[in-house]
Amino acid sequence: MGKRASSSSRGMVSISAQIPAELGEVLSRVSKAEERSKSYYIKKSLELFLMNKLEDIEDYEQAERAYRDFIASGEKLIPFSEIEKKYNL
């Protein structure tokens, strides 16, 4: 994907990217039907996608920290099968 980014005075960045023709046709159709700009849908789509990715990254980082803290604590790991057996689950 080619890209060219430049900053503007309004805190925006301009990016150029190549997308498959079929996706471009869908973008055009939705944009026309909803009377919104293609840029609007590109921004919204990118925002949703990246927010989901960022959430995944943050969840992973939190889990990694919790695991490191657990290992550093020296606590003994109890297999779930033992918990099931102990509490008749």
PyRosetta script that sets phi, psi and omega in degrees:
from pyrosetta import init, pose_from_sequence

init()
pose = pose_from_sequence("MGKRASSSSRGMVSISAQIPAELGEVLSRVSKAEERSKSYYIKKSLELFLMNKLEDIEDYEQAERAYRDFIASGEKLIPFSEIEKKYNL")
pose.set_psi(1, 122.3)
pose.set_omega(1, 176.3)
pose.set_phi(2, -81.8)
pose.set_psi(2, 147.1)
pose.set_omega(2, 177.7)
pose.set_phi(3, -147.3)
pose.set_psi(3, 148.2)
pose.set_omega(3, 175.4)
pose.set_phi(4, -135.4)
pose.set_psi(4, 122.1)
pose.set_omega(4, -178.3)
pose.set_phi(5, -117.6)
pose.set_psi(5, 140.5)
pose.set_omega(5, 174.8)
pose.set_phi(6, -145.8)
pose.set_psi(6, 147.8)
pose.set_omega(6, 179.4)
pose.set_phi(7, -90.3)
pose.set_psi(7, 147.8)
pose.set_omega(7, 175.2)
pose.set_phi(8, -119.6)
pose.set_psi(8, 174.0)
pose.set_omega(8, -177.4)
pose.set_phi(9, -74.2)
pose.set_psi(9, -11.6)
pose.set_omega(9, -178.3)
pose.set_phi(10, -97.0)
pose.set_psi(10, 15.7)
pose.set_omega(10, -179.9)
pose.set_phi(11, 73.4)
pose.set_psi(11, 26.4)
pose.set_omega(11, 179.9)
pose.set_phi(12, -113.7)
pose.set_psi(12, 157.5)
pose.set_omega(12, 176.2)
pose.set_phi(13, -123.0)
pose.set_psi(13, 134.5)
pose.set_omega(13, 177.3)
pose.set_phi(14, -96.5)
pose.set_psi(14, 129.0)
pose.set_omega(14, -178.6)
pose.set_phi(15, -128.3)
pose.set_psi(15, 136.4)
pose.set_omega(15, 176.2)
pose.set_phi(16, -111.1)
pose.set_psi(16, 129.5)
pose.set_omega(16, -179.5)
pose.set_phi(17, -141.6)
pose.set_psi(17, 149.9)
pose.set_omega(17, 175.4)
pose.set_phi(18, -95.6)
pose.set_psi(18, 134.8)
pose.set_omega(18, 177.7)
pose.set_phi(19, -127.8)
pose.set_psi(19, 157.6)
pose.set_omega(19, 178.4)
pose.set_phi(20, -59.0)
pose.set_psi(20, 146.6)
pose.set_omega(20, -178.4)
pose.set_phi(21, -55.9)
pose.set_psi(21, -40.6)
pose.set_omega(21, -179.3)
pose.set_phi(22, -61.2)
pose.set_psi(22, -42.1)
pose.set_omega(22, 178.1)
pose.set_phi(23, -65.9)
pose.set_psi(23, -38.3)
pose.set_omega(23, 176.9)
pose.set_phi(24, -63.1)
pose.set_psi(24, -37.3)
pose.set_omega(24, 178.2)
pose.set_phi(25, -67.2)
pose.set_psi(25, -41.4)
pose.set_omega(25, 177.6)
pose.set_phi(26, -63.1)
pose.set_psi(26, -44.8)
pose.set_omega(26, 178.7)
pose.set_phi(27, -58.2)
pose.set_psi(27, -45.4)
pose.set_omega(27, 179.3)
pose.set_phi(28, -62.9)
pose.set_psi(28, -43.3)
pose.set_omega(28, -177.7)
pose.set_phi(29, -64.8)
pose.set_psi(29, -47.4)
pose.set_omega(29, -179.9)
pose.set_phi(30, -65.0)
pose.set_psi(30, -43.7)
pose.set_omega(30, -180.0)
pose.set_phi(31, -58.6)
pose.set_psi(31, -44.8)
pose.set_omega(31, -179.7)
pose.set_phi(32, -67.9)
pose.set_psi(32, -44.4)
pose.set_omega(32, -177.4)
pose.set_phi(33, -64.0)
pose.set_psi(33, -37.5)
pose.set_omega(33, -177.0)
pose.set_phi(34, -93.6)
pose.set_psi(34, -2.3)
pose.set_omega(34, -179.0)
pose.set_phi(35, 54.1)
pose.set_psi(35, 46.8)
pose.set_omega(35, 175.5)
pose.set_phi(36, -128.1)
pose.set_psi(36, 159.9)
pose.set_omega(36, -179.0)
pose.set_phi(37, -75.3)
pose.set_psi(37, 156.3)
pose.set_omega(37, 174.8)
pose.set_phi(38, -61.6)
pose.set_psi(38, -37.2)
pose.set_omega(38, 179.4)
pose.set_phi(39, -58.2)
pose.set_psi(39, -38.8)
pose.set_omega(39, 179.3)
pose.set_phi(40, -57.9)
pose.set_psi(40, -49.0)
pose.set_omega(40, -177.8)
pose.set_phi(41, -69.9)
pose.set_psi(41, -35.1)
pose.set_omega(41, 177.1)
pose.set_phi(42, -65.0)
pose.set_psi(42, -45.5)
pose.set_omega(42, 178.6)
pose.set_phi(43, -61.9)
pose.set_psi(43, -47.4)
pose.set_omega(43, -178.8)
pose.set_phi(44, -63.0)
pose.set_psi(44, -43.6)
pose.set_omega(44, -179.7)
pose.set_phi(45, -64.1)
pose.set_psi(45, -45.2)
pose.set_omega(45, 179.9)
pose.set_phi(46, -64.7)
pose.set_psi(46, -41.1)
pose.set_omega(46, 178.4)
pose.set_phi(47, -60.0)
pose.set_psi(47, -49.1)
pose.set_omega(47, 179.5)
pose.set_phi(48, -61.9)
pose.set_psi(48, -46.3)
pose.set_omega(48, -179.4)
pose.set_phi(49, -61.0)
pose.set_psi(49, -48.5)
pose.set_omega(49, -176.8)
pose.set_phi(50, -70.6)
pose.set_psi(50, -34.9)
pose.set_omega(50, 176.5)
pose.set_phi(51, -64.2)
pose.set_psi(51, -39.6)
pose.set_omega(51, 176.4)
pose.set_phi(52, -64.7)
pose.set_psi(52, -43.3)
pose.set_omega(52, 178.4)
pose.set_phi(53, -63.0)
pose.set_psi(53, -44.3)
pose.set_omega(53, 179.8)
pose.set_phi(54, -61.9)
pose.set_psi(54, -40.4)
pose.set_omega(54, 177.6)
pose.set_phi(55, -62.4)
pose.set_psi(55, -42.0)
pose.set_omega(55, 177.4)
pose.set_phi(56, -61.9)
pose.set_psi(56, -43.2)
pose.set_omega(56, 179.5)
pose.set_phi(57, -63.1)
pose.set_psi(57, -45.0)
pose.set_omega(57, 179.8)
pose.set_phi(58, -65.5)
pose.set_psi(58, -38.5)
pose.set_omega(58, 176.1)
pose.set_phi(59, -62.0)
pose.set_psi(59, -43.9)
pose.set_omega(59, 179.2)
pose.set_phi(60, -62.4)
pose.set_psi(60, -45.8)
pose.set_omega(60, -179.6)
pose.set_phi(61, -62.1)
pose.set_psi(61, -40.3)
pose.set_omega(61, 178.3)
pose.set_phi(62, -64.9)
pose.set_psi(62, -43.4)
pose.set_omega(62, 178.9)
pose.set_phi(63, -64.4)
pose.set_psi(63, -40.1)
pose.set_omega(63, 179.1)
pose.set_phi(64, -62.9)
pose.set_psi(64, -43.6)
pose.set_omega(64, 177.7)
pose.set_phi(65, -63.1)
pose.set_psi(65, -43.3)
pose.set_omega(65, 179.9)
pose.set_phi(66, -62.8)
pose.set_psi(66, -40.6)
pose.set_omega(66, 178.8)
pose.set_phi(67, -65.2)
pose.set_psi(67, -45.2)
pose.set_omega(67, 178.0)
pose.set_phi(68, -61.4)
pose.set_psi(68, -41.3)
pose.set_omega(68, 178.1)
pose.set_phi(69, -62.6)
pose.set_psi(69, -41.2)
pose.set_omega(69, 178.8)
pose.set_phi(70, -63.3)
pose.set_psi(70, -46.8)
pose.set_omega(70, 179.5)
pose.set_phi(71, -61.3)
pose.set_psi(71, -43.7)
pose.set_omega(71, -179.3)
pose.set_phi(72, -66.3)
pose.set_psi(72, -26.2)
pose.set_omega(72, -178.1)
pose.set_phi(73, -71.9)
pose.set_psi(73, -21.7)
pose.set_omega(73, -179.3)
pose.set_phi(74, 78.9)
pose.set_psi(74, 3.9)
pose.set_omega(74, 178.8)
pose.set_phi(75, -63.5)
pose.set_psi(75, 150.8)
pose.set_omega(75, 179.7)
pose.set_phi(76, -84.9)
pose.set_psi(76, 137.4)
pose.set_omega(76, 176.6)
pose.set_phi(77, -78.5)
pose.set_psi(77, 133.0)
pose.set_omega(77, 177.6)
pose.set_phi(78, -111.1)
pose.set_psi(78, 117.3)
pose.set_omega(78, 179.4)
pose.set_phi(79, -61.1)
pose.set_psi(79, 145.0)
pose.set_omega(79, -179.4)
pose.set_phi(80, -59.8)
pose.set_psi(80, -33.0)
pose.set_omega(80, 179.8)
pose.set_phi(81, -60.8)
pose.set_psi(81, -34.2)
pose.set_omega(81, 176.4)
pose.set_phi(82, -69.8)
pose.set_psi(82, -38.0)
pose.set_omega(82, 178.1)
pose.set_phi(83, -65.5)
pose.set_psi(83, -44.6)
pose.set_omega(83, 178.0)
pose.set_phi(84, -57.0)
pose.set_psi(84, -45.3)
pose.set_omega(84, -177.9)
pose.set_phi(85, -65.4)
pose.set_psi(85, -45.7)
pose.set_omega(85, -177.8)
pose.set_phi(86, -61.5)
pose.set_psi(86, -39.2)
pose.set_omega(86, -174.2)
pose.set_phi(87, -106.7)
pose.set_psi(87, 13.2)
pose.set_omega(87, 178.7)
pose.set_phi(88, 51.9)
pose.set_psi(88, 49.0)
pose.set_omega(88, -179.8)
pose.set_phi(89, -87.0)
pose.dump_pdb("model.pdb")
